[in-house]
Amino acid sequence: MRIPEDKVKQAWSRAEGKCENYDRHPSPKKLQWENRGRKDDIGWDVSVIEPDDAITPSNLRILCWPCLRRVRKPY
């Protein structure tokens, strides 16, 4: 599934460039845009919350790579 770049940027802006896995990071982990897609501790990507719903910024979350590995496959 391809997620439109404008939707990713809107989700990134909402997340203020931080990992949105609040259970793991009570003090959200700050990420850098240029590390998107990296598969290491400083990498991050976007995850769809409800795969059957529309691809909207509110249905996306920004996760650091360690959290993303635990949650679901990245898109």
N, C-alpha and C positions, 0 to 999 in steps of 0.2 A: 504494500500500500504506500503510495507516494503522498506525503503530506505537503501541501503548498507552503512555500517559503514564507509568504506573508502571514500565514496562520502561526508558523513557528515563531516569527519575529514578534507577533502580538503576544503569544504565550510567554516568550522570553521577557518582554517588557513588563508584563503583569508580575512575573516571578522576580523581577528586579535582578535577573542574572544569578539567582540562587536555586539550589536544589530544593524541590518542593516535597521531599519526603520528610515531613515534619516529625514523624515517629523516630526516625534515625538521627535527625539533625535538629534538635530543639533550637539551636542557634544555626540558622541555615548556612550551608556551605556555599561560599561565593565561587562562581564559575566564570570562565572567560569564553566569549563567543567563538573565538578562533579554535577552541579545543573541541568543538562539536564533532562527534563521531569518533573521537579517540577512545580506544578501549583500554584505558588505564585509569589510575586514581585521579588524574586531573581532567579526564574526558567527561563528556555529558552528551545527552541526546534527548529527544522528545518521546513521550510515551502517550498512547491513546488510552484514555480512562475507560470509556465504554466503546468497544470496537464496532458495535452495531449502530451507534449513533452517528450523527453528522460530524464531520471534521470541522470543529470550531475551536477557537482559542480556549473556551471554557471546558472543552472535552480533551484538552491536551495538558500534560504536565511536564515540566522540565526536571530531569533527574540526572544526578551525577552517575558516572558509569557503574560504580559499585552498587548503587541503589537500583539502577536500571536492570542490572543482571539479576537481581533478586526479584524484581517486580514482574517483568515480562520482556518478551523479545522487542528490541527497538525497531522502529520503522525507518 
